[in-house]
Amino acid sequence: MRHKRRGILEVNLTSLLDVLFCILFIVMMANIENEHDIKNESQQLIQEIQEQLQAEIAAYRAEAATYQAQMESYDVYHTEAIIITMQNLQEGSNYVLKIYEGLEKVESDSIRLGPNLSESVNRSIRRYFNDIINSLKSPEGLSVPIYVVFHRNANYVQTKQSEEIDSLLKNLASENKGMFYKVLDINE
């Protein structure tokens, strides 16, 4: 008997390996190009972020300089000026004129308001300011400026009495060089 020999199929894989290496090379080259693109894009993004941060830093520095100037101005007003704020309020069933000194608004006096109290209110305000003015009086005027702001709330004071207070403070300011007065109408 003859043995049939089964044929062994020989396949040459060399050309297949060549094709695979070519594909692998192309893929690697594409990845290298993508890496360069990604690197360029990330560098541009980093540069944009740096520019944006530098602009923000410059803005913050300008803002800090403004705050520094304000603090220096605050120190000047705090140490070299007298700031008086007046505000009419309602306390229970009574209307009062609160007088605050300084930027921290430390209450220094409270004067009761009312239709029959106009003379008493005017005397109290004049006495309060005369005490301050006399302590600061010098031949050239006041040794330290006085800034007075009246926060007038029409809901808590009668028009006539409000006008009398306003007139009194204007007169005091005109009589005393270095005293400055402003009225601000508020509605609460």
Contact map, one row per residue, 1 for C-alpha under 8 A:
11100000000000000000000000000000000000000000000000000000000000000000000000000000000000000000000000000000000000000000000000000000000000000000000000000000000000000000000000000000000000000000
11110000000000000000000000000000000000000000000000000000000000000000000000000000000000000000000000000000000000000000000000000000000000000000000000000000000000000000000000000000000000000000
11111000000000000000000000000000000000000000000000000000000000000000000000000000000000000000000000000000000000000000000000000000000000000000000000000000000000000000000000000000000000000000
01111100000000000000000000000000000000000000000000000000000000000000000000000000000000000000000000000000000000000000000000000000000000000000000000000000000000000000000000000000000000000000
00111110000000000000000000000000000000000000000000000000000000000000000000000000000000000000000000000000000000000000000000000000000000000000000000000000000000000000000000000000000000000000
00011111000000000000000000000000000000000000000000000000000000000000000000000000000000000000000000000000000000000000000000000000000000000000000000000000000000000000000000000000000000000000
00001111100000000000000000000000000000000000000000000000000000000000000000000000000000000000000000000000000000000000000000000000000000000000000000000000000000000000000000000000000000000000
00000111110000000000000000000000000000000000000000000000000000000000000000000000000000000000000000000000000000000000000000000000000000000000000000000000000000000000000000000000000000000000
00000011111000000000000000000000000000000000000000000000000000000000000000000000000000000000000000000000000000000000000000000000000000000000000000000000000000000000000000000000000000000000
00000001111100000000000000000000000000000000000000000000000000000000000000000000000000000000000000000000000000000000000000000000000000000000000000000000000000000000000000000000000000000000
00000000111110000000000000000000000000000000000000000000000000000000000000000000000000000000000000000000000000000000000000000000000000000000000000000000000000000000000000000000000000000000
00000000011111100000000000000000000000000000000000000000000000000000000000000000000000000000000000000000000000000000000000000000000000000000000000000000000000000000000000000000000000000000
00000000001111111000000000000000000000000000000000000000000000000000000000000000000000000000000000000000000000000000000000000000000000000000000000000000000000000000000000000000000000000000
00000000000111111100000000000000000000000000000000000000000000000000000000000000000000000000000000000000000000000000000000000000000000000000000000000000000000000000000000000000000000000000
00000000000111111110000000000000000000000000000000000000000000000000000000000000000000000000000000000000000000000000000000000000000000000000000000000000000000000000000000000000000000000000
00000000000011111111000000000000000000000000000000000000000000000000000000000000000000000000000000000000000000000000000000000000000000000000000000000000000000000000000000000000000000000000
00000000000011111111100000000000000000000000000000000000000000000000000000000000000000000000000000000000000000000000000000000000000000000000000000000000000000000000000000000000000000000000
00000000000001111111110000000000000000000000000000000000000000000000000000000000000000000000000000000000000000000000000000000000000000000000000000000000000000000000000000000000000000000000
00000000000000111111111000000000000000000000000000000000000000000000000000000000000000000000000000000000000000000000000000000000000000000000000000000000000000000000000000000000000000000000
00000000000000011111111100000000000000000000000000000000000000000000000000000000000000000000000000000000000000000000000000000000000000000000000000000000000000000000000000000000000000000000
00000000000000001111111110000000000000000000000000000000000000000000000000000000000000000000000000000000000000000000000000000000000000000000000000000000000000000000000000000000000000000000
00000000000000000111111111000000000000000000000000000000000000000000000000000000000000000000000000000000000000000000000000000000000000000000000000000000000000000000000000000000000000000000
00000000000000000011111111100000000000000000000000000000000000000000000000000000000000000000000000000000000000000000000000000000000000000000000000000000000000000000000000000000000000000000
00000000000000000001111111110000000000000000000000000000000000000000000000000000000000000000000000000000000000000000000000000000000000000000000000000000000000000000000000000000000000000000
00000000000000000000111111111000000000000000000000000000000000000000000000000000000000000000000000000000000000000000000000000000000000000000000000000000000000000000000000000000000000000000
00000000000000000000011111111100000000000000000000000000000000000000000000000000000000000000000000000000000000000000000000000000000000000000000000000000000000000000000000000000000000000000
00000000000000000000001111111110000000000000000000000000000000000000000000000000000000000000000000000000000000000000000000000000000000000000000000000000000000000000000000000000000000000000
00000000000000000000000111111111000000000000000000000000000000000000000000000000000000000000000000000000000000000000000000000000000000000000000000000000000000000000000000000000000000000000
00000000000000000000000011111111100000000000000000000000000000000000000000000000000000000000000000000000000000000000000000000000000000000000000000000000000000000000000000000000000000000000
00000000000000000000000001111111110000000000000000000000000000000000000000000000000000000000000000000000000000000000000000000000000000000000000000000000000000000000000000000000000000000000
00000000000000000000000000111111111000000000000000000000000000000000000000000000000000000000000000000000000000000000000000000000000000000000000000000000000000000000000000000000000000000000
00000000000000000000000000011111111100000000000000000000000000000000000000000000000000000000000000000000000000000000000000000000000000000000000000000000000000000000000000000000000000000000
00000000000000000000000000001111111110000000000000000000000000000000000000000000000000000000000000000000000000000000000000000000000000000000000000000000000000000000000000000000000000000000
00000000000000000000000000000111111111000000000000000000000000000000000000000000000000000000000000000000000000000000000000000000000000000000000000000000000000000000000000000000000000000000
00000000000000000000000000000011111111100000000000000000000000000000000000000000000000000000000000000000000000000000000000000000000000000000000000000000000000000000000000000000000000000000
00000000000000000000000000000001111111110000000000000000000000000000000000000000000000000000000000000000000000000000000000000000000000000000000000000000000000000000000000000000000000000000
00000000000000000000000000000000111111111000000000000000000000000000000000000000000000000000000000000000000000000000000000000000000000000000000000000000000000000000000000000000000000000000
00000000000000000000000000000000011111111100000000000000000000000000000000000000000000000000000000000000000000000000000000000000000000000000000000000000000000000000000000000000000000000000
00000000000000000000000000000000001111111110000000000000000000000000000000000000000000000000000000000000000000000000000000000000000000000000000000000000000000000000000000000000000000000000
00000000000000000000000000000000000111111111000000000000000000000000000000000000000000000000000000000000000000000000000000000000000000000000000000000000000000000000000000000000000000000000
00000000000000000000000000000000000011111111100000000000000000000000000000000000000000000000000000000000000000000000000000000000000000000000000000000000000000000000000000000000000000000000
00000000000000000000000000000000000001111111110000000000000000000000000000000000000000000000000000000000000000000000000000000000000000000000000000000000000000000000000000000000000000000000
00000000000000000000000000000000000000111111111000000000000000000000000000000000000000000000000000000000000000000000000000000000000000000000000000000000000000000000000000000000000000000000
00000000000000000000000000000000000000011111111100000000000000000000000000000000000000000000000000000000000000000000000000000000000000000000000000000000000000000000000000000000000000000000
00000000000000000000000000000000000000001111111110000000000000000000000000000000000000000000000000000000000000000000000000000000000000000000000000000000000000000000000000000000000000000000
00000000000000000000000000000000000000000111111111000000000000000000000000000000000000000000000000000000000000000000000000000000000000000000000000000000000000000000000000000000000000000000
00000000000000000000000000000000000000000011111111100000000000000000000000000000000000000000000000000000000000000000000000000000000000000000000000000000000000000000000000000000000000000000
00000000000000000000000000000000000000000001111111110000000000000000000000000000000000000000000000000000000000000000000000000000000000000000000000000000000000000000000000000000000000000000
00000000000000000000000000000000000000000000111111111000000000000000000000000000000000000000000000000000000000000000000000000000000000000000000000000000000000000000000000000000000000000000
00000000000000000000000000000000000000000000011111111100000000000000000000000000000000000000000000000000000000000000000000000000000000000000000000000000000000000000000000000000000000000000
00000000000000000000000000000000000000000000001111111110000000000000000000000000000000000000000000000000000000000000000000000000000000000000000000000000000000000000000000000000000000000000
00000000000000000000000000000000000000000000000111111111000000000000000000000000000000000000000000000000000000000000000000000000000000000000000000000000000000000000000000000000000000000000
00000000000000000000000000000000000000000000000011111111100000000000000000000000000000000000000000000000000000000000000000000000000000000000000000000000000000000000000000000000000000000000
00000000000000000000000000000000000000000000000001111111110000000000000000000000000000000000000000000000000000000000000000000000000000000000000000000000000000000000000000000000000000000000
00000000000000000000000000000000000000000000000000111111111000000000000000000000000000000000000000000000000000000000000000000000000000000000000000000000000000000000000000000000000000000000
00000000000000000000000000000000000000000000000000011111111100000000000000000000000000000000000000000000000000000000000000000000000000000000000000000000000000000000000000000000000000000000
00000000000000000000000000000000000000000000000000001111111110000000000000000000000000000000000000000000000000000000000000000000000000000000000000000000000000000000000000000000000000000000
00000000000000000000000000000000000000000000000000000111111111000000000000000000000000000000000000000000000000000000000000000000000000000000000000000000000000000000000000000000000000000000
00000000000000000000000000000000000000000000000000000011111111100000000000000000000000000000000000000000000000000000000000000000000000000000000000000000000000000000000000000000000000000000
00000000000000000000000000000000000000000000000000000001111111110000000000000000000000000000000000000000000000000000000000000000000000000000000000000000000000000000000000000000000000000000
00000000000000000000000000000000000000000000000000000000111111111000000000000000000000000000000000000000000000000000000000000000000000000000000000000000000000000000000000000000000000000000
00000000000000000000000000000000000000000000000000000000011111111100000000000000000000000000000000000000000000000000000000000000000000000000000000000000000000000000000000000000000000000000
00000000000000000000000000000000000000000000000000000000001111111110000000000000000000000000000000000000000000000000000000000000000000000000000000000000000000000000000000000000000000000000
00000000000000000000000000000000000000000000000000000000000111111111000000000000000000000000000000000000000000000000000000000000000000000000000000000000000000000000000000000000000000000000
00000000000000000000000000000000000000000000000000000000000011111111100000000000000000000000000000000000000000000000000000000000000000000000000000000000000000000000000000000000000000000000
00000000000000000000000000000000000000000000000000000000000001111111110000000000000000000000000000000000000000000000000000000000000000000000000000000000000000000000000000000000000000000000
00000000000000000000000000000000000000000000000000000000000000111111111000000000000000000000000000000000000000000000000000000000000000000000000000000000000000000000000000000000000000000000
00000000000000000000000000000000000000000000000000000000000000011111111100000000000000000000000000000000000000000000000000000000000000000000000000000000000000000000000000000000000000000000
00000000000000000000000000000000000000000000000000000000000000001111111110000000000000000000000000000000000000000000000000000000000000000000000000000000000000000000000000000000000000000000
00000000000000000000000000000000000000000000000000000000000000000111111111000000000000000000000000000000000000000000000000000000000000000000000000000000000000000000000000000000000000000000
00000000000000000000000000000000000000000000000000000000000000000011111111100000000000000000000000000000000000000000000000000000000000000000000000000000000000000000000000000000000000000000
00000000000000000000000000000000000000000000000000000000000000000001111111110000000000000000000000000000000000000000000000000000000000000000000000000000000000000000000000000000000000000000
00000000000000000000000000000000000000000000000000000000000000000000111111111000000000000000000000000000000000000000000000000000000000000000000000000000000000000000000000000000000000000000
00000000000000000000000000000000000000000000000000000000000000000000011111111100000000000000000000000000000000000000000000000000000000000000000000000000000000000000000000000000000000000000
00000000000000000000000000000000000000000000000000000000000000000000001111111111000000000000000000000000000000000000000000000000000000000000000000000000000000000000000000000000000000000000
00000000000000000000000000000000000000000000000000000000000000000000000111111111100000000000000000000000000000000000000000000000000000000000000000000000000000000000000000000000000000000000
00000000000000000000000000000000000000000000000000000000000000000000000011111111111000000000000000000000000000000000000000000000000000000000000000000000000000000000000000000000000000000000
00000000000000000000000000000000000000000000000000000000000000000000000001111111110000000000000000000110000000000000000000000000000000000000000000000000000000000000000000000000000000000000
00000000000000000000000000000000000000000000000000000000000000000000000000111111100000000000000000000000000000000000000000000000000000000000000000000000000000000000000000000000000000000000
00000000000000000000000000000000000000000000000000000000000000000000000000111111110000000000000000000000000000000000000000000000000000000000000110000000000000000000000000000000000000000000
00000000000000000000000000000000000000000000000000000000000000000000000000011111111000000000000000000000000000000000000000000000000000000000000111100000000000000000000000000000000000000000
00000000000000000000000000000000000000000000000000000000000000000000000000001101111100000000000000001100000000000000000000000000000000000000000111100000000000000000000000000000000000000000
00000000000000000000000000000000000000000000000000000000000000000000000000001000111110000000000000001110000000000000000000000000000000000000000001110000000000000000000000000000000000000000
00000000000000000000000000000000000000000000000000000000000000000000000000000000011111000000000000111100000000000000000000000000000000000000000001111000000000000000000000000000000000000000
00000000000000000000000000000000000000000000000000000000000000000000000000000000001111100000000000111100100000000000000000000000000000000000000000011110000000000000000000000000000000000000
00000000000000000000000000000000000000000000000000000000000000000000000000000000000111110000000011110000000000000000000000000000000000000000000000011111000000000000000000000000000000000000
00000000000000000000000000000000000000000000000000000000000000000000000000000000000011111000000011100000000000000000000000000000000000000000000000000111100000000000000000000000000000000000
00000000000000000000000000000000000000000000000000000000000000000000000000000000000001111100001111000000000000000000000000000000000000000000000000000011100110000000000000000000000000000000
00000000000000000000000000000000000000000000000000000000000000000000000000000000000000111110001111000000000000000000000000000000000000000000000000000000100100000000000000000000000000000000
00000000000000000000000000000000000000000000000000000000000000000000000000000000000000011111111100000000000000000000000000000000000000000000000000000000000100000000000000000000000000000000
00000000000000000000000000000000000000000000000000000000000000000000000000000000000000001111111100000000000000000000000000000000000000000000000000000000000000000000000000000000000000000000
00000000000000000000000000000000000000000000000000000000000000000000000000000000000000000111111000000000000000000000000000000000000000000000000000000000000000000000000000000000000000000000
00000000000000000000000000000000000000000000000000000000000000000000000000000000000000000111111000000000000000000000000000000000000000000000000000000000000000000000000000000000000000000000
00000000000000000000000000000000000000000000000000000000000000000000000000000000000000000111111100000000000000011000000000000000000000000000000000000000000000000000000000000000000000000000
00000000000000000000000000000000000000000000000000000000000000000000000000000000000000011111111110000000000000011100000000000000000000000000000000000000000110000000000000000000000000000000
00000000000000000000000000000000000000000000000000000000000000000000000000000000000000011110011111000000000001111000000000000000000000000000000000000000000000000000000000000000000000000000
00000000000000000000000000000000000000000000000000000000000000000000000000000000000001111000001111100000000001111000000000000000000000000000000000000000000000000000000000000000000000000000
00000000000000000000000000000000000000000000000000000000000000000000000000000000000001111000000111110000001111100000000000000000000000000000000000000000000000000000000000000000000000000000
00000000000000000000000000000000000000000000000000000000000000000000000000000000000111100000000011111000001111000000000000000000000000000000000000000000000000000000000000000000000000000000
00000000000000000000000000000000000000000000000000000000000000000000000000000000000111000000000001111100111110000000000000000000000000000000000000000000000000000000000000000000000000000000
00000000000000000000000000000000000000000000000000000000000000000000000000000000011110000000000000111111111100000000000000000000000000000000000000000000000000000000000000000000000000000000
00000000000000000000000000000000000000000000000000000000000000000000000000000100011110000000000000011111110000000000000000000000000000000000000000000000000000000000000000000000000000000000
00000000000000000000000000000000000000000000000000000000000000000000000000000100001000000000000000001111110000000000000000000000000000000000000000000000000000000000000000000000000000000000
00000000000000000000000000000000000000000000000000000000000000000000000000000000000000000000000000001111110000000000000000000000000000000000000000000000000000000000000000000000000000000000
00000000000000000000000000000000000000000000000000000000000000000000000000000000000010000000000000011111111000000000000000000000000000000000000000000000000000000000000000000000000000000000
00000000000000000000000000000000000000000000000000000000000000000000000000000000000000000000000000011111111100000000000000000000000000000000000000000000000000000000000000000000000000000000
00000000000000000000000000000000000000000000000000000000000000000000000000000000000000000000000001111000111111000000000000000000000000000000000000000000000000000000000000000000000000000000
00000000000000000000000000000000000000000000000000000000000000000000000000000000000000000000000001111000011111000000000000000000000000000000000000000000000000000000000000000000000000000000
00000000000000000000000000000000000000000000000000000000000000000000000000000000000000000000000001110000001111100000000000000000000000000000000000000000000000000000000000000000000000000000
00000000000000000000000000000000000000000000000000000000000000000000000000000000000000000000000111100000001111110000000000000000000000000000000000000000000000000000000000000000000000000000
00000000000000000000000000000000000000000000000000000000000000000000000000000000000000000000000111000000000011111000000010010000000000000000000000000000000000000000000000000000000000000000
00000000000000000000000000000000000000000000000000000000000000000000000000000000000000000000011110000000000001111100100010000000000000000000000000000000000000000000000000000000000000000000
00000000000000000000000000000000000000000000000000000000000000000000000000000000000000000000011110000000000000111110110010000000000000000000000000000000000010000000000000000000000000000000
00000000000000000000000000000000000000000000000000000000000000000000000000000000000000000000001000000000000000011111110000000000000000000000000000000000000011001000000000000000000000000000
00000000000000000000000000000000000000000000000000000000000000000000000000000000000000000000000000000000000000001111110000000000000000000000000000000000000001001000000000000000000000000000
00000000000000000000000000000000000000000000000000000000000000000000000000000000000000000000000000000000000000000111111000000000000000000000000000000000000000000000000000000000000000000000
00000000000000000000000000000000000000000000000000000000000000000000000000000000000000000000000000000000000000011111111110000000000000000000000000000000000000000000000000000000000000000000
00000000000000000000000000000000000000000000000000000000000000000000000000000000000000000000000000000000000000001111111111000000000000000000000000000000000000001001000000000000000000000000
00000000000000000000000000000000000000000000000000000000000000000000000000000000000000000000000000000000000000000001111111100000000000000000000000000000000000000000000000000000000000000000
00000000000000000000000000000000000000000000000000000000000000000000000000000000000000000000000000000000000000000000111111110000000000000000000000000000000000000000000000000000000000000000
00000000000000000000000000000000000000000000000000000000000000000000000000000000000000000000000000000000000000111000111111111000000000000000000000000000000000000000000000000000000000000000
00000000000000000000000000000000000000000000000000000000000000000000000000000000000000000000000000000000000000000000011111111100000000000000000000000000000000000001100100000000000000000000
00000000000000000000000000000000000000000000000000000000000000000000000000000000000000000000000000000000000000000000001111111110000000000000000000000000000000000000000000000000000000000000
00000000000000000000000000000000000000000000000000000000000000000000000000000000000000000000000000000000000000100000000111111111000000000000000000000000000000000000000000000000000000000000
00000000000000000000000000000000000000000000000000000000000000000000000000000000000000000000000000000000000000000000000011111111100000000000000000000000000000000000000000000000000000000000
00000000000000000000000000000000000000000000000000000000000000000000000000000000000000000000000000000000000000000000000001111111110000000000000000000000000000000000000100000000000000000000
00000000000000000000000000000000000000000000000000000000000000000000000000000000000000000000000000000000000000000000000000111111111000000000000000000000000000000000000000000000000000000000
00000000000000000000000000000000000000000000000000000000000000000000000000000000000000000000000000000000000000000000000000011111111100000000000000000000000000000000000000000000000000000000
00000000000000000000000000000000000000000000000000000000000000000000000000000000000000000000000000000000000000000000000000001111111110000000000000000000000000000000000000000000000000000000
00000000000000000000000000000000000000000000000000000000000000000000000000000000000000000000000000000000000000000000000000000111111111000000000000000000000000000000000000000000000000000000
00000000000000000000000000000000000000000000000000000000000000000000000000000000000000000000000000000000000000000000000000000011111111100000000000000000000000000000000000000000000000000000
00000000000000000000000000000000000000000000000000000000000000000000000000000000000000000000000000000000000000000000000000000001111111110000000000000000000000000000000000000000000000000000
00000000000000000000000000000000000000000000000000000000000000000000000000000000000000000000000000000000000000000000000000000000111111111000010000000000000000000000000000000000000000000000
00000000000000000000000000000000000000000000000000000000000000000000000000000000000000000000000000000000000000000000000000000000011111111000000000000000000000000000000000000000000000000000
00000000000000000000000000000000000000000000000000000000000000000000000000000000000000000000000000000000000000000000000000000000001111111000000000000000000000000000000000000000000000000000
00000000000000000000000000000000000000000000000000000000000000000000000000000000000000000000000000000000000000000000000000000000000111111100011100000000000000000000000000000000000000000000
00000000000000000000000000000000000000000000000000000000000000000000000000000000000000000000000000000000000000000000000000000000000011111110111000000000000000000000000000000000000000000000
00000000000000000000000000000000000000000000000000000000000000000000000000000000000000000000000000000000000000000000000000000000000000011111111000000000000000000000000000000000000000000000
00000000000000000000000000000000000000000000000000000000000000000000000000000000000000000000000000000000000000000000000000000000000000001111100000000000000000000000000000000000000000000000
00000000000000000000000000000000000000000000000000000000000000000000000000000000000000000000000000000000000000000000000000000000000000000111111000000000000000000000000000000000000000000000
00000000000000000000000000000000000000000000000000000000000000000000000000000000000000000000000000000000000000000000000000000000000000001111111000000000000000000000000000000001110000000000
00000000000000000000000000000000000000000000000000000000000000000000000000000000000000000000000000000000000000000000000000000000000010011101111110000000000000000000000000000001111000000000
00000000000000000000000000000000000000000000000000000000000000000000000000000000000000000000000000000000000000000000000000000000000000011101111110000000000000000000000000000000010000000000
00000000000000000000000000000000000000000000000000000000000000000000000000000001110000000000000000000000000000000000000000000000000000010000011111000000000000000000000000000000010000000000
00000000000000000000000000000000000000000000000000000000000000000000000000000001110000000000000000000000000000000000000000000000000000000000011111100000000000000000000000000000011100000000
00000000000000000000000000000000000000000000000000000000000000000000000000000000111100000000000000000000000000000000000000000000000000000000000111110000000000000000000000000000011100000000
00000000000000000000000000000000000000000000000000000000000000000000000000000000111100000000000000000000000000000000000000000000000000000000000011111000000000000000000000000000001110000000
00000000000000000000000000000000000000000000000000000000000000000000000000000000001111000000000000000000000000000000000000000000000000000000000001111100000000000000000000000000001111000000
00000000000000000000000000000000000000000000000000000000000000000000000000000000000111000000000000000000000000000000000000000000000000000000000000111110000000000000000000000000000011110000
00000000000000000000000000000000000000000000000000000000000000000000000000000000000011100000000000000000000000000000000000000000000000000000000000011111000000000000000000000000000011110000
00000000000000000000000000000000000000000000000000000000000000000000000000000000000011110000000000000000000000000000000000000000000000000000000000001111100000000000000000000000000000111100
00000000000000000000000000000000000000000000000000000000000000000000000000000000000001110000000000000000000000000000000000000000000000000000000000000111110010000100000000000000000000111100
00000000000000000000000000000000000000000000000000000000000000000000000000000000000000111000000000000000000000000000000000000000000000000000000000000011111110000000000000000000000000001111
00000000000000000000000000000000000000000000000000000000000000000000000000000000000000000000000000000000000000000000000000000000000000000000000000000001111111100000000000000000000000001110
00000000000000000000000000000000000000000000000000000000000000000000000000000000000000000000000000000000000000000000000000000000000000000000000000000000111110000000000000000000000000000011
00000000000000000000000000000000000000000000000000000000000000000000000000000000000000011100001000000000000000000000000000000000000000000000000000000000111111000000000000000000000000000000
00000000000000000000000000000000000000000000000000000000000000000000000000000000000000010000001000000000000000001100000000000000000000000000000000000001111111101100000000000000000000000000
00000000000000000000000000000000000000000000000000000000000000000000000000000000000000000000000000000000000000000110000000000000000000000000000000000000010111111100000000000000000000000000
00000000000000000000000000000000000000000000000000000000000000000000000000000000000000000000000000000000000000000000000000000000000000000000000000000000010011111110000000000000000000000000
00000000000000000000000000000000000000000000000000000000000000000000000000000000000000000000000000000000000000000000000000000000000000000000000000000000000001111111000000000000000000000000
00000000000000000000000000000000000000000000000000000000000000000000000000000000000000000000000000000000000000000110010000000000000000000000000000000000000011111111100000000000000000000000
00000000000000000000000000000000000000000000000000000000000000000000000000000000000000000000000000000000000000000000000000000000000000000000000000000001000011111111110000000000000000000000
00000000000000000000000000000000000000000000000000000000000000000000000000000000000000000000000000000000000000000000000000000000000000000000000000000000000000111111111000000000000000000000
00000000000000000000000000000000000000000000000000000000000000000000000000000000000000000000000000000000000000000000010001000000000000000000000000000000000000011111111100000000000000000000
00000000000000000000000000000000000000000000000000000000000000000000000000000000000000000000000000000000000000000000000001000000000000000000000000000000000000001111111110000000000000000000
00000000000000000000000000000000000000000000000000000000000000000000000000000000000000000000000000000000000000000000000000000000000000000000000000000000000000000111111111000000000000100000
00000000000000000000000000000000000000000000000000000000000000000000000000000000000000000000000000000000000000000000000000000000000000000000000000000000000000000011111111100000000000000000
00000000000000000000000000000000000000000000000000000000000000000000000000000000000000000000000000000000000000000000000001000100000000000000000000000000000000000001111111110000000000000000
00000000000000000000000000000000000000000000000000000000000000000000000000000000000000000000000000000000000000000000000000000000000000000000000000000000000000000000111111111000000010000000
00000000000000000000000000000000000000000000000000000000000000000000000000000000000000000000000000000000000000000000000000000000000000000000000000000000000000000000011111111100000010000000
00000000000000000000000000000000000000000000000000000000000000000000000000000000000000000000000000000000000000000000000000000000000000000000000000000000000000000000001111111110000000000000
00000000000000000000000000000000000000000000000000000000000000000000000000000000000000000000000000000000000000000000000000000000000000000000000000000000000000000000000111111111001000000000
00000000000000000000000000000000000000000000000000000000000000000000000000000000000000000000000000000000000000000000000000000000000000000000000000000000000000000000000011111111111110000000
00000000000000000000000000000000000000000000000000000000000000000000000000000000000000000000000000000000000000000000000000000000000000000000000000000000000000000000000001111111101000000000
00000000000000000000000000000000000000000000000000000000000000000000000000000000000000000000000000000000000000000000000000000000000000000000000000000000000000000000000000111111100000000000
00000000000000000000000000000000000000000000000000000000000000000000000000000000000000000000000000000000000000000000000000000000000000000000110000000000000000000000000000011111111000000000
00000000000000000000000000000000000000000000000000000000000000000000000000000000000000000000000000000000000000000000000000000000000000000000110000000000000000000000000000001111111000000000
00000000000000000000000000000000000000000000000000000000000000000000000000000000000000000000000000000000000000000000000000000000000000000000111111000000000000000000000000001001111100000000
00000000000000000000000000000000000000000000000000000000000000000000000000000000000000000000000000000000000000000000000000000000000000000000010011110000000000000000000000011101111110000000
00000000000000000000000000000000000000000000000000000000000000000000000000000000000000000000000000000000000000000000000000000000000000000000000011110000000000000000000000001000011111000000
00000000000000000000000000000000000000000000000000000000000000000000000000000000000000000000000000000000000000000000000000000000000000000000000000111100000000000000000011001000001111100000
00000000000000000000000000000000000000000000000000000000000000000000000000000000000000000000000000000000000000000000000000000000000000000000000000011100000000000000000000000000000111110000
00000000000000000000000000000000000000000000000000000000000000000000000000000000000000000000000000000000000000000000000000000000000000000000000000001111000000000000010000000000000011111000
00000000000000000000000000000000000000000000000000000000000000000000000000000000000000000000000000000000000000000000000000000000000000000000000000001111000000000000000000000000000001111100
00000000000000000000000000000000000000000000000000000000000000000000000000000000000000000000000000000000000000000000000000000000000000000000000000000011110000000000000000000000000000111110
00000000000000000000000000000000000000000000000000000000000000000000000000000000000000000000000000000000000000000000000000000000000000000000000000000011110000000000000000000000000000011111
00000000000000000000000000000000000000000000000000000000000000000000000000000000000000000000000000000000000000000000000000000000000000000000000000000000111000000000000000000000000000001111
00000000000000000000000000000000000000000000000000000000000000000000000000000000000000000000000000000000000000000000000000000000000000000000000000000000101000000000000000000000000000000111
